[in-house]
Amino acid sequence: MAPPKKSKKAKRELKKSKKCKSMSVVPIEPRATESDWWDSFWQKNSPIPGSAIPTDEAEGFKFFFRVSKKTFDYICSLVRQDLVSRPPSGLINIEGRLLSVEKQVAIALRRLASGESQVSVGAAFGVGQSTVSQVTWRFIEAVEERAKHHLRWPDFNRMEEIKSKFETSYGLSNCCGAIDATHIIMTLPAVQTSDDWCDQENNYSMFLQGVVDDEMRFLDIVTGWPGGMTVARLLKCTGFYRNCEAGERLNGNIRILSEGVEIREYVVGGVGYPLLPWLITPCEYNDISSSMSGFKTNHEAARSLAVRAFSQLKGTWRILSKVMWRPDKRKLPSIILVCCLLHNIIIDSKDKLQPDVALSSHHDPGYGQQCCKQVDPLGKAMRENIAKHLQHGKEKAPSN
């Protein structure tokens, strides 16, 4: 007599029972905690006598990742959802454990901060080159999407604060910021080389232009354009230029000075930029009037904020100051943008920018100054009025 057939329900229950038993014998790896990766990293990379690495752990953390622990936690909170929502296939260390969000963020920050090879960064964390590459790009995509609010043009109230700071510090009424541009140098495959990307110093490079406020925070950036163009040409290719020309930006309250002249909102820039009603550049070298002499000093001090911001940016995120080896020109703008976002996050978090990591020389070492001869008559009149107002203020100031 044949054994009775089992019902379909009994078969399903038996199958489920076997599956549960087989799963129960697989050991569950404890989730890596934040302190796990840091303790291991610090042990492996802790300072030796005579090294530049601080012996204090908190300072050591900032040395390696450019941000304090508090700011690091904030960055993790921004990108956590993106880093855990995508399949983590391949994101394991040499012990076979999945990487925590904190360790992924640390790997990406270290890659951007040091500019070291993916192999070197991987060795410091016990992961492979491909993992560093994958983790860093996932992080860049997440920051680009989640941190947009850290780089935007100021609203009316914030702009009034910025203008007040520029007037107090530099005597420049209604000044909204400083503008400058820098080259991100790279090597390109022979098939991608062209005169467009070859700049004035015969390097292949990509431009980054930025407008900064009184705290060296980026208010507007543009990148992706070939380094072979002039700064003046770069400006005219940007949305910032189009918005200013159309009266949609730098269109706030007009300031009426004590002399009765009107001063509109503007930014200050170097000799490579055209002199425009909303972009004030230095006076000509042959203009040695007393009013222009004082203006030149104040203008240069304000303009240097943008120069210092780029030196800080490229010194903090060294990947931008080293020669990029055959980067994907479609992805490079995202890397540059994320470094600018991280720069702003440090400022917005009341974290201190580290002056000791800033480039000691100019942010574009070896590049001579370009000079733009374009002069708008209204811009020239604006510059003269600003200079006269500065001179008038000095004459009225009581002598000690």
DAHUJO-V388988 format. One record per helix or strand of 2 or more residues. SS is the DSSP state (A for helix, B for strand). FROM is the first residue (numbers start at 1). LEN is the number of residues. If there is no record, write none. Layout:
ss=SS from=FROM len=LEN
ss=SS from=FROM len=LEN
This chain:
ss=A from=8 len=17
ss=A from=34 len=12
ss=A from=57 len=9
ss=A from=69 len=17
ss=A from=101 len=14
ss=A from=118 len=8
ss=A from=129 len=18
ss=A from=148 len=3
ss=A from=156 len=15
ss=B from=175 len=13
ss=A from=190 len=3
ss=B from=204 len=9
ss=B from=218 len=9
ss=A from=231 len=6
ss=A from=239 len=7
ss=B from=255 len=2
ss=B from=262 len=2
ss=B from=266 len=3
ss=B from=275 len=2
ss=B from=279 len=2
ss=A from=290 len=27
ss=A from=318 len=3
ss=B from=324 len=2
ss=A from=329 len=20
ss=A from=355 len=3
ss=A from=377 len=20
